[in-house]
């Protein structure tokens, strides 16, 4: 468990031109710090080696990834024990802050990232109840979204470690075993993409990232099963069959 008496820092990733999105987040959050997002054609020089050409990433995906790296840098630069990272098209539950605070009070000490969004979040095992209808969980397959999450300094360092980026940031985090990322989540998620704004990243054709390293992909899946535990895996699939998928709380 970690000390949640520290004032929770919230960063919102936002392009300079996206003023309507920024106002939308301000209406929901009140206090937060804006991280100026970058476009894929204007990635900071210190990140350039991570996105060497040719790359399968679209310019919008490069910009999104680099923007999340900037947020991780800000967490480390401030010496923060953790921070909430939000994209600027997220809708949050009324008890969002209370839920995040409760989750941080229960998460294991060696955590790196805590997912707060995403619809495809089964199967999972419950670790603890958070005092409302939410639970701290461990996922078999980490949610493929970076709309809302909490990240620790160790998670920031793992995300920032220089390497060639061949997948969008949300997919890379889902493949977190490759960087030793220890991930948890809140279910049902207290944040979700609102649908009020069109995506600034054009939809790409389906890509099968596992094909680049099938053995590594299989090893990662084995790690996921090992972390979850066989009995928890069985319980998770039984729960999924019984209750189905719930994308978020109203």
PyMOL commands that set and color helices and strands:
alter all, ss='L'
color gray80, all
select helices_A, chain A and resi 19-29+45-51+59-77+96-104+153-160+169-174+176-179+209-228+230-243
alter helices_A, ss='H'
color red, helices_A
select strands_A, chain A and resi 10-14+33-36+83-87+90-92+113-115+124-129+135-139+148-151+183-187+191-193
alter strands_A, ss='S'
color yellow, strands_A
deselect
rebuild
show_as cartoon
